[in-house]
């Protein structure tokens, strides 16, 4: 099962021992945004997502879609 964006951000934040308020301050986004991101909100501003991901050396980009019914 592929890792979700929410899981990725939460795990990386914890790995760096950052609180949600710390991450928000370092990324220049609001605390509410970080909470919604980590909760998997479906609609988020891509520029803010990239501001958070940049702290972890990543950025959002296109990835191939796979159907849930397909098995590798």
N, CA, C and O atoms as a GROMACS GRO file, in nm:
protein
  288
    1UNK      N    1   0.084  -0.119   0.000
    1UNK     CA    2   0.000   0.000   0.000
    1UNK      C    3   0.088   0.125   0.000
    1UNK      O    4   0.178   0.136   0.084
    2UNK      N    5   0.064   0.218  -0.093
    2UNK     CA    6   0.148   0.337  -0.100
    2UNK      C    7   0.128   0.427   0.022
    2UNK      O    8   0.020   0.433   0.080
    3UNK      N    9   0.234   0.495   0.058
    3UNK     CA   10   0.230   0.587   0.172
    3UNK      C   11   0.151   0.711   0.132
    3UNK      O   12   0.168   0.764   0.022
    4UNK      N   13   0.065   0.757   0.220
    4UNK     CA   14  -0.011   0.879   0.192
    4UNK      C   15   0.073   1.001   0.226
    4UNK      O   16   0.170   0.993   0.302
    5UNK      N   17   0.035   1.112   0.170
    5UNK     CA   18   0.103   1.238   0.200
    5UNK      C   19   0.092   1.270   0.348
    5UNK      O   20   0.189   1.314   0.411
    6UNK      N   21  -0.025   1.246   0.405
    6UNK     CA   22  -0.046   1.273   0.547
    6UNK      C   23   0.050   1.191   0.633
    6UNK      O   24   0.112   1.244   0.726
    7UNK      N   25   0.062   1.063   0.603
    7UNK     CA   26   0.151   0.974   0.678
    7UNK      C   27   0.296   1.016   0.661
    7UNK      O   28   0.372   1.019   0.758
    8UNK      N   29   0.335   1.049   0.539
    8UNK     CA   30   0.471   1.092   0.510
    8UNK      C   31   0.509   1.213   0.595
    8UNK      O   32   0.613   1.214   0.660
    9UNK      N   33   0.424   1.315   0.593
    9UNK     CA   34   0.454   1.439   0.666
    9UNK      C   35   0.460   1.412   0.816
    9UNK      O   36   0.552   1.459   0.883
   10UNK      N   37   0.364   1.338   0.867
   10UNK     CA   38   0.362   1.310   1.011
   10UNK      C   39   0.486   1.233   1.055
   10UNK      O   40   0.545   1.264   1.158
   11UNK      N   41   0.525   1.132   0.977
   11UNK     CA   42   0.642   1.052   1.012
   11UNK      C   43   0.770   1.135   1.005
   11UNK      O   44   0.854   1.126   1.094
   12UNK      N   45   0.784   1.214   0.901
   12UNK     CA   46   0.904   1.298   0.888
   12UNK      C   47   0.911   1.402   0.999
   12UNK      O   48   1.018   1.428   1.054
   13UNK      N   49   0.796   1.461   1.032
   13UNK     CA   50   0.794   1.560   1.139
   13UNK      C   51   0.838   1.497   1.271
   13UNK      O   52   0.919   1.555   1.344
   14UNK      N   53   0.786   1.380   1.299
   14UNK     CA   54   0.822   1.312   1.424
   14UNK      C   55   0.969   1.269   1.423
   14UNK      O   56   1.036   1.276   1.526
   15UNK      N   57   1.017   1.225   1.308
   15UNK     CA   58   1.157   1.186   1.295
   15UNK      C   59   1.250   1.302   1.331
   15UNK      O   60   1.354   1.282   1.393
   16UNK      N   61   1.211   1.421   1.291
   16UNK     CA   62   1.290   1.541   1.320
   16UNK      C   63   1.255   1.602   1.456
   16UNK      O   64   1.307   1.707   1.493
   17UNK      N   65   1.167   1.535   1.529
   17UNK     CA   66   1.124   1.578   1.662
   17UNK      C   67   1.070   1.720   1.662
   17UNK      O   68   1.104   1.803   1.747
   18UNK      N   69   0.984   1.746   1.564
   18UNK     CA   70   0.918   1.876   1.554
   18UNK      C   71   0.773   1.861   1.598
   18UNK      O   72   0.708   1.761   1.568
   19UNK      N   73   0.724   1.960   1.669
   19UNK     CA   74   0.582   1.964   1.701
   19UNK      C   75   0.509   2.020   1.579
   19UNK      O   76   0.572   2.074   1.488
   20UNK      N   77   0.379   2.008   1.577
   20UNK     CA   78   0.303   2.068   1.467
   20UNK      C   79   0.323   2.219   1.462
   20UNK      O   80   0.342   2.274   1.353
   21UNK      N   81   0.320   2.288   1.576
   21UNK     CA   82   0.347   2.433   1.570
   21UNK      C   83   0.488   2.466   1.518
   21UNK      O   84   0.506   2.564   1.446
   22UNK      N   85   0.587   2.385   1.555
   22UNK     CA   86   0.723   2.406   1.505
   22UNK      C   87   0.728   2.391   1.353
   22UNK      O   88   0.788   2.474   1.283
   23UNK      N   89   0.665   2.284   1.303
   23UNK     CA   90   0.663   2.260   1.158
   23UNK      C   91   0.594   2.375   1.086
   23UNK      O   92   0.643   2.422   0.983
   24UNK      N   93   0.482   2.419   1.139
   24UNK     CA   94   0.409   2.530   1.077
   24UNK      C   95   0.497   2.655   1.069
   24UNK      O   96   0.502   2.722   0.965
   25UNK      N   97   0.566   2.686   1.178
   25UNK     CA   98   0.651   2.806   1.180
   25UNK      C   99   0.767   2.794   1.082
   25UNK      O  100   0.796   2.889   1.009
   26UNK      N  101   0.832   2.679   1.078
   26UNK     CA  102   0.946   2.660   0.989
   26UNK      C  103   0.905   2.663   0.841
   26UNK      O  104   0.982   2.709   0.757
   27UNK      N  105   0.784   2.614   0.810
   27UNK     CA  106   0.736   2.610   0.672
   27UNK      C  107   0.666   2.739   0.631
   27UNK      O  108   0.640   2.760   0.512
   28UNK      N  109   0.634   2.824   0.727
   28UNK     CA  110   0.565   2.948   0.695
   28UNK      C  111   0.418   2.927   0.662
   28UNK      O  112   0.359   3.001   0.583
   29UNK      N  113   0.358   2.826   0.724
   29UNK     CA  114   0.216   2.798   0.705
   29UNK      C  115   0.148   2.800   0.842
   29UNK      O  116   0.215   2.803   0.945
   30UNK      N  117   0.017   2.799   0.842
   30UNK     CA  118  -0.055   2.801   0.968
   30UNK      C  119  -0.062   2.664   1.033
   30UNK      O  120  -0.051   2.560   0.967
   31UNK      N  121  -0.082   2.666   1.164
   31UNK     CA  122  -0.096   2.542   1.239
   31UNK      C  123  -0.217   2.462   1.190
   31UNK      O  124  -0.210   2.340   1.179
   32UNK      N  125  -0.324   2.530   1.160
   32UNK     CA  126  -0.444   2.462   1.107
   32UNK      C  127  -0.411   2.386   0.979
   32UNK      O  128  -0.458   2.274   0.959
   33UNK      N  129  -0.331   2.448   0.892
   33UNK     CA  130  -0.294   2.382   0.767
   33UNK      C  131  -0.217   2.252   0.796
   33UNK      O  132  -0.246   2.149   0.735
   34UNK      N  133  -0.121   2.257   0.887
   34UNK     CA  134  -0.044   2.137   0.921
   34UNK      C  135  -0.136   2.029   0.975
   34UNK      O  136  -0.123   1.912   0.938
   35UNK      N  137  -0.227   2.065   1.061
   35UNK     CA  138  -0.320   1.967   1.117
   35UNK      C  139  -0.406   1.905   1.007
   35UNK      O  140  -0.425   1.783   1.004
   36UNK      N  141  -0.457   1.988   0.919
   36UNK     CA  142  -0.540   1.935   0.810
   36UNK      C  143  -0.458   1.848   0.716
   36UNK      O  144  -0.508   1.746   0.668
   37UNK      N  145  -0.335   1.885   0.689
   37UNK     CA  146  -0.247   1.805   0.605
   37UNK      C  147  -0.223   1.668   0.666
   37UNK      O  148  -0.233   1.566   0.597
   38UNK      N  149  -0.193   1.664   0.794
   38UNK     CA  150  -0.166   1.538   0.862
   38UNK      C  151  -0.292   1.454   0.882
   38UNK      O  152  -0.283   1.333   0.906
   39UNK      N  153  -0.407   1.516   0.873
   39UNK     CA  154  -0.533   1.442   0.884
   39UNK      C  155  -0.583   1.394   0.749
   39UNK      O  156  -0.686   1.326   0.741
   40UNK      N  157  -0.511   1.429   0.642
   40UNK     CA  158  -0.547   1.380   0.510
   40UNK      C  159  -0.657   1.457   0.440
   40UNK      O  160  -0.729   1.400   0.357
   41UNK      N  161  -0.673   1.585   0.471
   41UNK     CA  162  -0.774   1.666   0.404
   41UNK      C  163  -0.754   1.655   0.253
   41UNK      O  164  -0.641   1.661   0.205
   42UNK      N  165  -0.863   1.640   0.181
   42UNK     CA  166  -0.857   1.617   0.037
   42UNK      C  167  -0.824   1.742  -0.044
   42UNK      O  168  -0.768   1.731  -0.153
   43UNK      N  169  -0.857   1.859   0.007
   43UNK     CA  170  -0.833   1.982  -0.068
   43UNK      C  171  -0.738   2.072   0.011
   43UNK      O  172  -0.774   2.126   0.116
   44UNK      N  173  -0.618   2.087  -0.041
   44UNK     CA  174  -0.516   2.171   0.021
   44UNK      C  175  -0.445   2.250  -0.089
   44UNK      O  176  -0.437   2.205  -0.203
   45UNK      N  177  -0.394   2.367  -0.054
   45UNK     CA  178  -0.319   2.447  -0.151
   45UNK      C  179  -0.183   2.382  -0.177
   45UNK      O  180  -0.107   2.353  -0.085
   46UNK      N  181  -0.155   2.361  -0.304
   46UNK     CA  182  -0.032   2.293  -0.344
   46UNK      C  183   0.092   2.373  -0.305
   46UNK      O  184   0.194   2.314  -0.268
   47UNK      N  185   0.086   2.504  -0.312
   47UNK     CA  186   0.204   2.583  -0.273
   47UNK      C  187   0.237   2.564  -0.126
   47UNK      O  188   0.355   2.561  -0.089
   48UNK      N  189   0.135   2.552  -0.042
   48UNK     CA  190   0.160   2.529   0.100
   48UNK      C  191   0.208   2.387   0.126
   48UNK      O  192   0.293   2.365   0.212
   49UNK      N  193   0.153   2.291   0.052
   49UNK     CA  194   0.201   2.153   0.064
   49UNK      C  195   0.349   2.148   0.030
   49UNK      O  196   0.427   2.085   0.101
   50UNK      N  197   0.388   2.214  -0.077
   50UNK     CA  198   0.528   2.215  -0.117
   50UNK      C  199   0.616   2.290  -0.018
   50UNK      O  200   0.733   2.255  -0.002
   51UNK      N  201   0.564   2.391   0.049
   51UNK     CA  202   0.642   2.462   0.152
   51UNK      C  203   0.676   2.366   0.265
   51UNK      O  204   0.786   2.370   0.319
   52UNK      N  205   0.580   2.280   0.302
   52UNK     CA  206   0.606   2.182   0.407
   52UNK      C  207   0.701   2.074   0.356
   52UNK      O  208   0.798   2.040   0.424
   53UNK      N  209   0.674   2.020   0.238
   53UNK     CA  210   0.758   1.913   0.184
   53UNK      C  211   0.902   1.958   0.161
   53UNK      O  212   0.994   1.877   0.173
   54UNK      N  213   0.922   2.084   0.130
   54UNK     CA  214   1.057   2.137   0.105
   54UNK      C  215   1.146   2.119   0.228
   54UNK      O  216   1.266   2.098   0.215
   55UNK      N  217   1.088   2.127   0.346
   55UNK     CA  218   1.166   2.108   0.469
   55UNK      C  219   1.224   1.967   0.477
   55UNK      O  220   1.324   1.945   0.544
   56UNK      N  221   1.160   1.873   0.408
   56UNK     CA  222   1.206   1.734   0.410
   56UNK      C  223   1.280   1.697   0.282
   56UNK      O  224   1.308   1.579   0.257
   57UNK      N  225   1.312   1.797   0.200
   57UNK     CA  226   1.385   1.771   0.076
   57UNK      C  227   1.299   1.707  -0.031
   57UNK      O  228   1.351   1.633  -0.115
   58UNK      N  229   1.169   1.734  -0.031
   58UNK     CA  230   1.078   1.677  -0.129
   58UNK      C  231   0.988   1.785  -0.187
   58UNK      O  232   0.983   1.898  -0.137
   59UNK      N  233   0.916   1.750  -0.293
   59UNK     CA  234   0.814   1.836  -0.350
   59UNK      C  235   0.706   1.748  -0.412
   59UNK      O  236   0.731   1.634  -0.448
   60UNK      N  237   0.587   1.803  -0.423
   60UNK     CA  238   0.477   1.729  -0.485
   60UNK      C  239   0.498   1.725  -0.635
   60UNK      O  240   0.548   1.821  -0.694
   61UNK      N  241   0.460   1.616  -0.696
   61UNK     CA  242   0.473   1.602  -0.840
   61UNK      C  243   0.382   1.493  -0.892
   61UNK      O  244   0.323   1.418  -0.813
   62UNK      N  245   0.370   1.482  -1.022
   62UNK     CA  246   0.284   1.381  -1.080
   62UNK      C  247   0.341   1.241  -1.060
   62UNK      O  248   0.461   1.217  -1.076
   63UNK      N  249   0.254   1.151  -1.024
   63UNK     CA  250   0.292   1.010  -1.010
   63UNK      C  251   0.190   0.926  -1.085
   63UNK      O  252   0.074   0.966  -1.095
   64UNK      N  253   0.230   0.811  -1.137
   64UNK     CA  254   0.135   0.727  -1.209
   64UNK      C  255   0.024   0.680  -1.116
   64UNK      O  256   0.047   0.648  -0.999
   65UNK      N  257  -0.096   0.677  -1.169
   65UNK     CA  258  -0.210   0.628  -1.092
   65UNK      C  259  -0.223   0.478  -1.112
   65UNK      O  260  -0.200   0.426  -1.221
   66UNK      N  261  -0.260   0.409  -1.007
   66UNK     CA  262  -0.289   0.267  -1.018
   66UNK      C  263  -0.430   0.244  -0.966
   66UNK      O  264  -0.476   0.312  -0.875
   67UNK      N  265  -0.496   0.150  -1.025
   67UNK     CA  266  -0.631   0.117  -0.981
   67UNK      C  267  -0.624   0.029  -0.857
   67UNK      O  268  -0.532  -0.051  -0.841
   68UNK      N  269  -0.721   0.046  -0.771
   68UNK     CA  270  -0.722  -0.034  -0.648
   68UNK      C  271  -0.738  -0.182  -0.677
   68UNK      O  272  -0.696  -0.266  -0.597
   69UNK      N  273  -0.797  -0.215  -0.791
   69UNK     CA  274  -0.820  -0.356  -0.823
   69UNK      C  275  -0.698  -0.422  -0.886
   69UNK      O  276  -0.691  -0.545  -0.894
   70UNK      N  277  -0.602  -0.342  -0.931
   70UNK     CA  278  -0.482  -0.398  -0.993
   70UNK      C  279  -0.386  -0.452  -0.888
   70UNK      O  280  -0.366  -0.390  -0.784
   71UNK      N  281  -0.329  -0.565  -0.913
   71UNK     CA  282  -0.228  -0.625  -0.826
   71UNK      C  283  -0.097  -0.630  -0.903
   71UNK      O  284  -0.096  -0.668  -1.020
   72UNK      N  285   0.014  -0.593  -0.840
   72UNK     CA  286   0.144  -0.597  -0.911
   72UNK      C  287   0.187  -0.737  -0.946
   72UNK      O  288   0.293  -0.757  -1.004
   0.00000   0.00000   0.00000
